[in-house]
Amino acid sequence: MEKYIDIIKNAYSGYWNYLKNEIITINHWDNYFYGLIAISLIVWSLEIIFPWRKNQSIFRKDFWLDTFYMFFNFFILNLIVLIALTDTTAAFFNDILGVVGLSISSFQLFDVDNLPLWLGLFIFFIVSDFSQWNTHRLLHRFTFLWNFHKVHHSVKEMGFAAHLRYHWMEPIAYKSILYIPIAIIGGFDAQHVAIVHFIAITVGHLNHANLGWDYGVLKYVFNNPKMHIWHHAKELPEHARFGVNYGLTLSIWDYLFKTSYIPHNGRDIELGFDGDEKFPKDFISQELYPLKK
């Protein structure tokens, strides 16, 4: 038990020092704090210049709530929960495997460090995106998980910051399911992971932005605003009552597994879910909602 307490203490102190350094130091390209700000300002500018819903305010409904969620979930949540939980879970999992003479490295199929950088990053990107697509389906399929995911679907007007409005339990689900497949393909340098992460953030921001883009033929590969708007549709088709268009960065999974759905231009469709008029409107109440349910 003392071992796990030390892991938690070190995780908190290590991440706190990392966060301070990210805010104070801006002289490295993979700075997540200022990278998130830069991506957000660029996508928000695109919304303002090329608005799809022209009557939607620049400071749309819940703009400031979503902005708070964006920074809370991307930085503070890691400090409060995720870093310590991830490190502790990894140590616990290794200890369990150790009982039978195994370790997480026993499941490693290959080490991406032995591959060309572009190929290693591509494999990491594909594996992580497919894993997250499946996790996203689970969030819609099971009532327990859906009650947490409702926070994200409580968005009534789409904008870039809606991308990171989600309950703190969601990344726990995503990271838990992602842990094993990533362990199987080996580790990555933090700077290299940052490349994939920044791409995912940019595409996610664009998917939720007030933009009427589908990227032409690339819509069959990359998720896009015209596709993702239907994922947030309040009225779902009868054949897909649990949801459609689960893709995060890539849309190809939805086309491959027949979960794609774009019946027509969805610019003005109603967003949300059945009963969302009773869903809490403030941050604290939204965070407590699934626990009460």
C-alpha positions, 0 to 999 in steps of 0.5 A: 500500500505504501508503494501506491501512496508514493506513486500517487504523491509523485504523480501529483507533484510531478504533474503540478511541476509540469503544469507550472512549467507549461504555463511559465515556459513557452519556448517549446513547440509541444506546449499543450497549454498554449497549443490548446489556446492557439488551436482554439483561437484559430478554429474560433476565427474560422467560425467567425469568418465562415459561419455555417449557422449565420444567426448563431452568436459568436459567443453562442449559448454556453460559450463560457461554460464550454471554455471552462470545461475545455481548460478544466478537462485538459489540465486541472482534471489531470491534476485532480484525477487522471495522472495519479489514477493512470500511474497507480493502475499501471503499477497495480496491473503490473503487480497482478501480472507479476504474480504469474510471472508476467509483465506488461512488456510480455504482451508487447508485439513490437517496439515502435522505437524500432520502426521509422518515426512516421510508421510508428506514429501512424500505427499509434494514431490508428490504434488509439483512434479505433480504440476510442471509436469503440469506447465512444460506442460503449458510452452510448450503448450502456445506460451507466456510461450514457449518464456520464456522456450526457454532459457532452450531449447537453450542448444545444449550440455547436462551437469549437469549445463544445469538443472538450465539454465532458464529464471527468469519468469519460477519460477514465473510460477512454484511458482504461480501454486504451491502456492495453492496446497501446502497451502492446505496441510499445512506448513513444517519446512524449514529443512524438505523441504530442504530434498525434495529440495536436492533430486530434485536438484540431480535428475535434475542434473543427468537428464541433465548430460552426463550420459547414465543411465536409472536406470533399472526398476526404469525408470518408476518412476524416470526421468533419462538422457536417458529419458530427452534427448528426452525432449530436442530433436530438432525434435519432433514426429508428435503426440506430437508437443508441447513436450514429457517427461515433468517429473522433478523428477518423470517420472511416470506422463509421463507414466500415462498420455501418454506423454512418448517418448523414441523411441531409444537410444538418445545419439547423437540426435540434441538438441534445437528447430526450429530456435534456430540458431537465438536464442541469445547466451549471458545471457542478450540477452537471458533474454530480448528475450521473452520480445521483442517477 
